[in-house]
C-alpha cells in the first residue's frame, strides 16, 4: 500500500507527492504529511519491527503513557496541551493506533506545530534536558497502568555481562587475544556494575517508568527555547531511574567522540554533569528515594561500562549488531567507552558532593546515609 493509502486508513487525506521524509532517526522511517481537507499536519512512521518485535505492546505502552501525562497536564491547568504531549491517531476502523501492511507496521501522530529539536549539547540544553526527563519520570511515577518492556532486558547489566562471557567462550572471530587487557579491566568492575540489580532484588530499589533514550534531540522546544515535551517514546518501559540519568551523560558529558581513537580527548565534562543533575533533580521533585539520589553518580559509571561491554561483545562476535565503518571499529568504541568510565571514576568524589548539595536544594528528601556509595 502506498503511504497516502496508509494515511487514509487513519482518516487522513494527503497527496503522495506531499508526504516528505523528516528527521535523521536510525530506527524508524519518518514522514510529514498534511491533510488536504483540514490543513492539519501529521507524522507518519514506519515502525522498525525488527527492533520493536511486539508492536501491539509498543503502541499500548505509548498510549497509556501519553494518556496519563495528558490527564496530569489537564489537572494542573496546563494550556495548549496538544503541544505538550504526543497524540496518537487511531485507525478509522479500529481502536488500534497502528496498521500492519504486509511486512510493515505504520502509525500516525499529530504533528506538534511551531516546535523544533536541537542536536547540540550545551550547559543550557543539558539543564533543559534534566528538567524535562526528571519531570517526565515524576509525572509517570503514579501511573496505575502496567506497561511492558518494548525491548526486553534493554538495560539489564547482568545479561550484558553474560553475553560478554558467551562471546569470550565462543571467540568466533578469533579476536580474544587482542582484548585480554581490556577484558580484565571490565571483569574487575563487574560486581560493582551490577549494583542496581542487587539492590532491586534486596527490595531497596524500584523500577520506574523511564524514557530509556534520553538525549537532547528527544525533546521539542518552542520558539522561546522552552521545552514543550519529550518525544520518541518507543523505549518507554520499566527500568531504574539510572537509565535516563546515566544514558544521557554517557554521550552528552563526553568531551570526545563515542568512537574516538584519540583517548586523550575522552574526558567526562563536569559542567554538563552539574547542569543536567540540577535540572533533573528540579524536574523530578520529591518522588526519588534516598537510594536513587545517592547513586546518581553510579548511574553515569554504569552506562559507560555497559556500553564498553556491549561494544566489546560485538567485536568478539564478529561485528554482528552494530554497524561498523572499519574492521576494528567496535574495539575502538569499547576502548573509548572504557576511557570515559575511567574519567568518571576520577570525578566520583566531586560528583557525590555536588549531587548531595543539589539534592538538599531540590529533592524532598536528602540523600540518605543508610546506603553507602560503592
KOLROPA-742161 format. One record per residue (C-alpha): x, y, z negated; residue number from 0; residue in one letter. Coordinates in nm, 2 decimals. Layout:
% KOLROPA-742161
+--------+--------+--------+-----+---+
:     xx :     yy :     zz :   k : r :
+--------+--------+--------+-----+---+
:      X :      Y :      Z : NUM : A :
...
+--------+--------+--------+-----+---+
//
This chain:
% KOLROPA-742161
+--------+--------+--------+-----+---+
:     xx :     yy :     zz :   k : r :
+--------+--------+--------+-----+---+
:   0.00 :   0.00 :   0.00 :   0 : X :
:   0.13 :   0.35 :   0.08 :   1 : X :
:   0.18 :   0.60 :  -0.20 :   2 : X :
:  -0.13 :   0.80 :  -0.10 :   3 : X :
:  -0.33 :   0.48 :  -0.13 :   4 : X :
:  -0.19 :   0.42 :  -0.48 :   5 : X :
:  -0.30 :   0.77 :  -0.58 :   6 : X :
:  -0.65 :   0.71 :  -0.45 :   7 : X :
:  -0.68 :   0.42 :  -0.69 :   8 : X :
:  -0.63 :   0.67 :  -0.97 :   9 : X :
:  -0.89 :   0.91 :  -0.82 :  10 : X :
:  -0.63 :   1.15 :  -0.67 :  11 : X :
:  -0.64 :   1.26 :  -0.30 :  12 : X :
:  -0.30 :   1.36 :  -0.17 :  13 : X :
:  -0.13 :   1.35 :   0.17 :  14 : X :
:   0.15 :   1.10 :   0.21 :  15 : X :
:   0.38 :   1.36 :   0.36 :  16 : X :
:   0.34 :   1.58 :   0.05 :  17 : X :
:   0.44 :   1.31 :  -0.20 :  18 : X :
:   0.80 :   1.41 :  -0.28 :  19 : X :
:   1.07 :   1.24 :  -0.49 :  20 : X :
:   1.18 :   1.42 :  -0.80 :  21 : X :
:   1.44 :   1.37 :  -1.07 :  22 : X :
:   1.76 :   1.16 :  -1.09 :  23 : X :
:   1.65 :   0.87 :  -1.31 :  24 : X :
:   1.83 :   0.54 :  -1.27 :  25 : X :
:   1.54 :   0.31 :  -1.37 :  26 : X :
:   1.21 :   0.42 :  -1.22 :  27 : X :
:   1.13 :   0.58 :  -0.89 :  28 : X :
:   0.95 :   0.91 :  -0.95 :  29 : X :
:   0.75 :   1.13 :  -0.71 :  30 : X :
:   0.54 :   1.45 :  -0.74 :  31 : X :
:   0.20 :   1.48 :  -0.58 :  32 : X :
:  -0.06 :   1.75 :  -0.56 :  33 : X :
:  -0.44 :   1.67 :  -0.54 :  34 : X :
:  -0.56 :   1.84 :  -0.22 :  35 : X :
:  -0.90 :   1.90 :  -0.37 :  36 : X :
:  -0.81 :   2.04 :  -0.71 :  37 : X :
:  -0.45 :   2.16 :  -0.67 :  38 : X :
:  -0.36 :   1.98 :  -0.98 :  39 : X :
:  -0.01 :   1.82 :  -0.99 :  40 : X :
:   0.08 :   1.47 :  -1.09 :  41 : X :
:   0.38 :   1.25 :  -1.14 :  42 : X :
:   0.37 :   0.91 :  -0.97 :  43 : X :
:   0.61 :   0.65 :  -1.08 :  44 : X :
:   0.71 :   0.30 :  -0.97 :  45 : X :
:   0.80 :   0.11 :  -1.29 :  46 : X :
:   1.11 :  -0.10 :  -1.28 :  47 : X :
:   0.96 :  -0.43 :  -1.40 :  48 : X :
:   1.30 :  -0.60 :  -1.39 :  49 : X :
:   1.39 :  -0.38 :  -1.69 :  50 : X :
:   1.04 :  -0.35 :  -1.84 :  51 : X :
:   0.91 :  -0.70 :  -1.79 :  52 : X :
:   0.58 :  -0.67 :  -1.98 :  53 : X :
:   0.42 :  -0.37 :  -1.81 :  54 : X :
:   0.09 :  -0.41 :  -1.99 :  55 : X :
:   0.27 :  -0.38 :  -2.33 :  56 : X :
:   0.48 :  -0.09 :  -2.20 :  57 : X :
:   0.17 :   0.11 :  -2.09 :  58 : X :
:  -0.02 :   0.02 :  -2.41 :  59 : X :
:   0.28 :   0.15 :  -2.62 :  60 : X :
:   0.28 :   0.48 :  -2.43 :  61 : X :
:  -0.10 :   0.51 :  -2.45 :  62 : X :
:  -0.10 :   0.45 :  -2.83 :  63 : X :
:   0.19 :   0.69 :  -2.90 :  64 : X :
:   0.06 :   0.98 :  -2.68 :  65 : X :
:  -0.30 :   0.94 :  -2.82 :  66 : X :
:  -0.16 :   0.96 :  -3.18 :  67 : X :
:   0.05 :   1.27 :  -3.10 :  68 : X :
:  -0.24 :   1.43 :  -2.93 :  69 : X :
:  -0.46 :   1.38 :  -3.25 :  70 : X :
:  -0.18 :   1.52 :  -3.47 :  71 : X :
:  -0.15 :   1.83 :  -3.25 :  72 : X :
:  -0.52 :   1.88 :  -3.24 :  73 : X :
:  -0.54 :   1.85 :  -3.62 :  74 : X :
:  -0.26 :   2.11 :  -3.66 :  75 : X :
:  -0.44 :   2.36 :  -3.45 :  76 : X :
:  -0.19 :   2.35 :  -3.16 :  77 : X :
:  -0.30 :   2.51 :  -2.84 :  78 : X :
:  -0.22 :   2.41 :  -2.48 :  79 : X :
:  -0.19 :   2.05 :  -2.58 :  80 : X :
:  -0.17 :   1.91 :  -2.23 :  81 : X :
:   0.17 :   2.07 :  -2.20 :  82 : X :
:   0.29 :   1.94 :  -2.54 :  83 : X :
:   0.22 :   1.57 :  -2.49 :  84 : X :
:   0.22 :   1.34 :  -2.19 :  85 : X :
:  -0.11 :   1.24 :  -2.04 :  86 : X :
:  -0.15 :   0.90 :  -1.86 :  87 : X :
:  -0.41 :   0.88 :  -1.59 :  88 : X :
:  -0.65 :   0.58 :  -1.59 :  89 : X :
:  -0.74 :   0.40 :  -1.27 :  90 : X :
:  -1.08 :   0.48 :  -1.13 :  91 : X :
:  -1.20 :   0.11 :  -1.16 :  92 : X :
:  -1.04 :   0.03 :  -1.50 :  93 : X :
:  -0.92 :   0.14 :  -1.83 :  94 : X :
:  -0.57 :   0.04 :  -1.73 :  95 : X :
:  -0.31 :   0.31 :  -1.68 :  96 : X :
:  -0.11 :   0.11 :  -1.42 :  97 : X :
:  -0.17 :  -0.06 :  -1.09 :  98 : X :
:   0.00 :  -0.37 :  -0.96 :  99 : X :
:   0.05 :  -0.36 :  -0.58 : 100 : X :
:   0.24 :  -0.68 :  -0.47 : 101 : X :
:   0.57 :  -0.68 :  -0.65 : 102 : X :
:   0.54 :  -0.31 :  -0.75 : 103 : X :
:   0.38 :  -0.15 :  -1.06 : 104 : X :
:   0.27 :   0.21 :  -1.05 : 105 : X :
:   0.15 :   0.47 :  -1.30 : 106 : X :
:   0.04 :   0.83 :  -1.28 : 107 : X :
:   0.08 :   1.11 :  -1.54 : 108 : X :
:  -0.04 :   1.47 :  -1.54 : 109 : X :
:   0.25 :   1.69 :  -1.44 : 110 : X :
:   0.33 :   1.94 :  -1.71 : 111 : X :
:   0.35 :   2.28 :  -1.54 : 112 : X :
:   0.59 :   2.57 :  -1.58 : 113 : X :
:   0.84 :   2.34 :  -1.75 : 114 : X :
:   1.20 :   2.24 :  -1.69 : 115 : X :
:   1.45 :   1.99 :  -1.80 : 116 : X :
:   1.81 :   2.06 :  -1.89 : 117 : X :
:   2.12 :   1.85 :  -1.84 : 118 : X :
:   2.40 :   2.03 :  -2.02 : 119 : X :
:   2.48 :   1.97 :  -2.39 : 120 : X :
:   2.54 :   2.29 :  -2.59 : 121 : X :
:   2.51 :   2.35 :  -2.96 : 122 : X :
:   2.18 :   2.53 :  -2.89 : 123 : X :
:   2.04 :   2.24 :  -2.68 : 124 : X :
:   2.17 :   1.99 :  -2.94 : 125 : X :
:   1.98 :   2.16 :  -3.21 : 126 : X :
:   1.67 :   2.17 :  -3.00 : 127 : X :
:   1.71 :   1.80 :  -2.93 : 128 : X :
:   1.74 :   1.73 :  -3.30 : 129 : X :
:   1.43 :   1.92 :  -3.39 : 130 : X :
:   1.23 :   1.76 :  -3.11 : 131 : X :
:   1.33 :   1.40 :  -3.18 : 132 : X :
:   1.31 :   1.44 :  -3.55 : 133 : X :
:   0.96 :   1.58 :  -3.52 : 134 : X :
:   0.87 :   1.30 :  -3.27 : 135 : X :
:   0.96 :   1.04 :  -3.53 : 136 : X :
:   0.78 :   1.23 :  -3.80 : 137 : X :
:   0.46 :   1.26 :  -3.60 : 138 : X :
:   0.46 :   0.88 :  -3.54 : 139 : X :
:   0.56 :   0.78 :  -3.89 : 140 : X :
:   0.19 :   0.74 :  -4.00 : 141 : X :
:   0.06 :   0.58 :  -3.67 : 142 : X :
:  -0.16 :   0.29 :  -3.77 : 143 : X :
:  -0.14 :   0.11 :  -3.43 : 144 : X :
:   0.12 :  -0.16 :  -3.39 : 145 : X :
:   0.34 :  -0.14 :  -3.08 : 146 : X :
:   0.58 :  -0.39 :  -2.93 : 147 : X :
:   0.93 :  -0.39 :  -2.81 : 148 : X :
:   0.94 :  -0.28 :  -2.44 : 149 : X :
:   1.29 :  -0.42 :  -2.42 : 150 : X :
:   1.32 :  -0.69 :  -2.68 : 151 : X :
:   1.63 :  -0.66 :  -2.91 : 152 : X :
:   1.74 :  -0.35 :  -2.73 : 153 : X :
:   1.94 :  -0.22 :  -3.03 : 154 : X :
:   2.00 :  -0.54 :  -3.22 : 155 : X :
:   2.37 :  -0.53 :  -3.32 : 156 : X :
:   2.38 :  -0.89 :  -3.43 : 157 : X :
:   2.25 :  -1.01 :  -3.10 : 158 : X :
:   2.51 :  -0.79 :  -2.91 : 159 : X :
:   2.79 :  -0.95 :  -3.11 : 160 : X :
:   2.65 :  -1.29 :  -3.04 : 161 : X :
:   2.66 :  -1.21 :  -2.67 : 162 : X :
:   3.02 :  -1.10 :  -2.70 : 163 : X :
:   3.11 :  -1.42 :  -2.87 : 164 : X :
:   2.95 :  -1.62 :  -2.60 : 165 : X :
:   3.13 :  -1.42 :  -2.33 : 166 : X :
:   3.46 :  -1.49 :  -2.51 : 167 : X :
:   3.40 :  -1.86 :  -2.53 : 168 : X :
:   3.30 :  -1.89 :  -2.16 : 169 : X :
:   3.56 :  -1.64 :  -2.03 : 170 : X :
:   3.40 :  -1.69 :  -1.68 : 171 : X :
:   3.61 :  -1.42 :  -1.52 : 172 : X :
:   3.94 :  -1.53 :  -1.68 : 173 : X :
:   3.99 :  -1.19 :  -1.84 : 174 : X :
:   4.02 :  -1.27 :  -2.21 : 175 : X :
:   4.40 :  -1.24 :  -2.21 : 176 : X :
:   4.38 :  -0.87 :  -2.12 : 177 : X :
:   4.14 :  -0.77 :  -2.40 : 178 : X :
:   4.27 :  -0.95 :  -2.71 : 179 : X :
:   4.38 :  -0.64 :  -2.90 : 180 : X :
:   4.05 :  -0.46 :  -2.84 : 181 : X :
:   3.86 :  -0.77 :  -2.93 : 182 : X :
:   4.05 :  -0.80 :  -3.26 : 183 : X :
:   3.97 :  -0.44 :  -3.35 : 184 : X :
:   3.60 :  -0.48 :  -3.27 : 185 : X :
:   3.57 :  -0.80 :  -3.47 : 186 : X :
:   3.73 :  -0.63 :  -3.77 : 187 : X :
:   3.44 :  -0.39 :  -3.78 : 188 : X :
:   3.16 :  -0.64 :  -3.70 : 189 : X :
:   3.03 :  -0.68 :  -4.05 : 190 : X :
:   3.00 :  -0.31 :  -4.10 : 191 : X :
:   2.84 :  -0.26 :  -3.76 : 192 : X :
:   2.55 :  -0.49 :  -3.87 : 193 : X :
:   2.48 :  -0.29 :  -4.19 : 194 : X :
:   2.14 :  -0.18 :  -4.07 : 195 : X :
:   2.02 :  -0.54 :  -4.00 : 196 : X :
:   2.14 :  -0.64 :  -4.35 : 197 : X :
:   1.96 :  -0.35 :  -4.52 : 198 : X :
:   1.64 :  -0.44 :  -4.32 : 199 : X :
:   1.65 :  -0.80 :  -4.44 : 200 : X :
:   1.70 :  -0.68 :  -4.80 : 201 : X :
:   1.39 :  -0.45 :  -4.77 : 202 : X :
:   1.60 :  -0.13 :  -4.81 : 203 : X :
:   1.55 :  -0.01 :  -4.46 : 204 : X :
:   1.23 :   0.01 :  -4.24 : 205 : X :
:   1.17 :   0.01 :  -3.87 : 206 : X :
:   1.01 :   0.32 :  -3.74 : 207 : X :
:   0.86 :   0.41 :  -3.41 : 208 : X :
:   1.15 :   0.56 :  -3.22 : 209 : X :
:   1.22 :   0.70 :  -2.88 : 210 : X :
:   1.54 :   0.49 :  -2.82 : 211 : X :
:   1.67 :   0.70 :  -2.53 : 212 : X :
:   1.75 :   1.03 :  -2.69 : 213 : X :
:   1.92 :   1.29 :  -2.46 : 214 : X :
:   1.87 :   1.65 :  -2.37 : 215 : X :
:   1.72 :   1.56 :  -2.03 : 216 : X :
:   1.44 :   1.38 :  -2.20 : 217 : X :
:   1.28 :   1.70 :  -2.33 : 218 : X :
:   1.08 :   1.96 :  -2.14 : 219 : X :
:   1.14 :   2.33 :  -2.20 : 220 : X :
:   0.92 :   2.63 :  -2.13 : 221 : X :
:   1.05 :   2.94 :  -1.97 : 222 : X :
:   1.15 :   3.09 :  -2.30 : 223 : X :
:   1.38 :   2.80 :  -2.38 : 224 : X :
:   1.14 :   2.64 :  -2.64 : 225 : X :
:   1.08 :   2.26 :  -2.63 : 226 : X :
:   0.74 :   2.17 :  -2.51 : 227 : X :
:   0.75 :   1.79 :  -2.56 : 228 : X :
:   0.95 :   1.47 :  -2.55 : 229 : X :
:   0.92 :   1.27 :  -2.22 : 230 : X :
:   1.04 :   0.94 :  -2.07 : 231 : X :
:   0.86 :   0.72 :  -2.33 : 232 : X :
:   0.93 :   0.38 :  -2.17 : 233 : X :
:   1.17 :   0.28 :  -2.45 : 234 : X :
:   0.95 :   0.40 :  -2.74 : 235 : X :
:   0.94 :   0.10 :  -2.97 : 236 : X :
:   1.00 :  -0.01 :  -3.33 : 237 : X :
:   1.36 :   0.05 :  -3.43 : 238 : X :
:   1.58 :   0.20 :  -3.71 : 239 : X :
:   1.59 :   0.58 :  -3.71 : 240 : X :
:   1.96 :   0.53 :  -3.64 : 241 : X :
:   1.87 :   0.45 :  -3.28 : 242 : X :
:   1.75 :   0.80 :  -3.20 : 243 : X :
:   2.02 :   0.97 :  -3.41 : 244 : X :
:   2.32 :   0.77 :  -3.31 : 245 : X :
:   2.25 :   0.72 :  -2.95 : 246 : X :
:   2.22 :   1.09 :  -2.88 : 247 : X :
:   2.55 :   1.17 :  -3.05 : 248 : X :
:   2.73 :   0.89 :  -2.87 : 249 : X :
:   2.70 :   1.08 :  -2.54 : 250 : X :
:   2.63 :   1.44 :  -2.65 : 251 : X :
:   2.91 :   1.47 :  -2.90 : 252 : X :
:   3.18 :   1.30 :  -2.69 : 253 : X :
:   3.42 :   1.57 :  -2.55 : 254 : X :
:   3.54 :   1.32 :  -2.29 : 255 : X :
:   3.35 :   1.10 :  -2.04 : 256 : X :
:   3.19 :   0.77 :  -2.12 : 257 : X :
:   3.44 :   0.61 :  -1.88 : 258 : X :
:   3.74 :   0.84 :  -1.94 : 259 : X :
:   4.08 :   0.69 :  -1.86 : 260 : X :
:   4.24 :   0.98 :  -2.05 : 261 : X :
:   4.17 :   0.87 :  -2.40 : 262 : X :
:   4.33 :   1.19 :  -2.54 : 263 : X :
:   4.01 :   1.37 :  -2.41 : 264 : X :
:   3.78 :   1.14 :  -2.60 : 265 : X :
:   3.71 :   1.31 :  -2.93 : 266 : X :
:   3.40 :   1.35 :  -3.15 : 267 : X :
:   3.26 :   1.70 :  -3.15 : 268 : X :
:   3.16 :   1.80 :  -3.50 : 269 : X :
:   3.00 :   2.12 :  -3.38 : 270 : X :
:   2.75 :   1.92 :  -3.18 : 271 : X :
:   2.70 :   1.68 :  -3.48 : 272 : X :
:   2.63 :   1.98 :  -3.71 : 273 : X :
:   2.38 :   2.13 :  -3.46 : 274 : X :
:   2.20 :   1.81 :  -3.39 : 275 : X :
:   2.19 :   1.70 :  -3.76 : 276 : X :
:   2.05 :   2.03 :  -3.87 : 277 : X :
:   1.78 :   2.02 :  -3.61 : 278 : X :
:   1.70 :   1.66 :  -3.67 : 279 : X :
:   1.66 :   1.70 :  -4.05 : 280 : X :
:   1.44 :   2.01 :  -4.00 : 281 : X :
:   1.22 :   1.83 :  -3.74 : 282 : X :
:   1.19 :   1.51 :  -3.95 : 283 : X :
:   1.09 :   1.70 :  -4.26 : 284 : X :
:   1.02 :   1.47 :  -4.56 : 285 : X :
:   0.95 :   1.13 :  -4.41 : 286 : X :
:   1.31 :   1.00 :  -4.41 : 287 : X :
:   1.42 :   0.78 :  -4.70 : 288 : X :
:   1.73 :   0.82 :  -4.91 : 289 : X :
:   1.89 :   0.52 :  -4.74 : 290 : X :
:   1.82 :   0.66 :  -4.39 : 291 : X :
:   1.96 :   1.00 :  -4.47 : 292 : X :
:   2.27 :   0.87 :  -4.65 : 293 : X :
:   2.36 :   0.66 :  -4.34 : 294 : X :
:   2.31 :   0.91 :  -4.06 : 295 : X :
:   2.69 :   0.92 :  -4.02 : 296 : X :
:   2.69 :   0.54 :  -3.99 : 297 : X :
:   2.44 :   0.58 :  -3.71 : 298 : X :
:   2.70 :   0.76 :  -3.50 : 299 : X :
:   2.95 :   0.49 :  -3.56 : 300 : X :
:   2.70 :   0.21 :  -3.49 : 301 : X :
:   2.62 :   0.33 :  -3.14 : 302 : X :
:   2.98 :   0.40 :  -3.02 : 303 : X :
:   3.06 :   0.05 :  -3.15 : 304 : X :
:   2.76 :  -0.11 :  -2.99 : 305 : X :
:   2.84 :   0.03 :  -2.65 : 306 : X :
:   3.20 :  -0.07 :  -2.67 : 307 : X :
:   3.08 :  -0.43 :  -2.74 : 308 : X :
:   2.83 :  -0.42 :  -2.45 : 309 : X :
:   3.09 :  -0.29 :  -2.20 : 310 : X :
:   3.35 :  -0.54 :  -2.31 : 311 : X :
:   3.09 :  -0.83 :  -2.29 : 312 : X :
:   3.00 :  -0.73 :  -1.94 : 313 : X :
:   3.37 :  -0.71 :  -1.84 : 314 : X :
:   3.43 :  -1.06 :  -1.97 : 315 : X :
:   3.12 :  -1.19 :  -1.79 : 316 : X :
:   3.24 :  -1.06 :  -1.46 : 317 : X :
:   3.05 :  -0.73 :  -1.44 : 318 : X :
:   2.70 :  -0.87 :  -1.41 : 319 : X :
:   2.50 :  -0.60 :  -1.58 : 320 : X :
:   2.65 :  -0.25 :  -1.55 : 321 : X :
:   2.72 :  -0.11 :  -1.21 : 322 : X :
:   3.09 :  -0.05 :  -1.16 : 323 : X :
:   3.30 :   0.16 :  -0.93 : 324 : X :
:   3.63 :  -0.03 :  -0.96 : 325 : X :
:   3.74 :  -0.37 :  -1.09 : 326 : X :
:   3.83 :  -0.27 :  -1.45 : 327 : X :
:   3.56 :  -0.01 :  -1.49 : 328 : X :
:   3.38 :  -0.18 :  -1.78 : 329 : X :
:   3.71 :  -0.23 :  -1.96 : 330 : X :
:   3.78 :   0.14 :  -1.92 : 331 : X :
:   3.44 :   0.22 :  -2.06 : 332 : X :
:   3.49 :  -0.02 :  -2.35 : 333 : X :
:   3.82 :   0.14 :  -2.44 : 334 : X :
:   3.68 :   0.49 :  -2.42 : 335 : X :
:   3.39 :   0.40 :  -2.65 : 336 : X :
:   3.63 :   0.24 :  -2.90 : 337 : X :
:   3.84 :   0.56 :  -2.89 : 338 : X :
:   3.52 :   0.76 :  -2.97 : 339 : X :
:   3.45 :   0.52 :  -3.25 : 340 : X :
:   3.80 :   0.58 :  -3.40 : 341 : X :
:   3.74 :   0.96 :  -3.37 : 342 : X :
:   3.40 :   0.92 :  -3.55 : 343 : X :
:   3.57 :   0.72 :  -3.83 : 344 : X :
:   3.81 :   1.00 :  -3.88 : 345 : X :
:   3.53 :   1.25 :  -3.92 : 346 : X :
:   3.32 :   1.05 :  -4.16 : 347 : X :
:   3.40 :   1.24 :  -4.48 : 348 : X :
:   3.32 :   1.57 :  -4.32 : 349 : X :
:   3.00 :   1.42 :  -4.16 : 350 : X :
:   2.89 :   1.29 :  -4.50 : 351 : X :
:   2.94 :   1.62 :  -4.68 : 352 : X :
:   2.76 :   1.81 :  -4.40 : 353 : X :
:   2.47 :   1.57 :  -4.39 : 354 : X :
:   2.42 :   1.59 :  -4.77 : 355 : X :
:   2.43 :   1.97 :  -4.76 : 356 : X :
:   2.18 :   1.99 :  -4.48 : 357 : X :
:   1.95 :   1.73 :  -4.63 : 358 : X :
:   1.93 :   1.93 :  -4.95 : 359 : X :
:   1.80 :   2.22 :  -4.74 : 360 : X :
:   1.56 :   2.04 :  -4.51 : 361 : X :
:   1.46 :   1.70 :  -4.65 : 362 : X :
:   1.20 :   1.64 :  -4.91 : 363 : X :
:   1.43 :   1.41 :  -5.10 : 364 : X :
:   1.81 :   1.45 :  -5.12 : 365 : X :
:   2.04 :   1.17 :  -5.01 : 366 : X :
:   2.04 :   0.91 :  -5.29 : 367 : X :
:   2.33 :   0.76 :  -5.47 : 368 : X :
:   2.18 :   0.42 :  -5.51 : 369 : X :
:   2.30 :   0.30 :  -5.17 : 370 : X :
:   2.67 :   0.39 :  -5.12 : 371 : X :
:   2.80 :   0.46 :  -4.77 : 372 : X :
:   3.01 :   0.17 :  -4.64 : 373 : X :
+--------+--------+--------+-----+---+
//
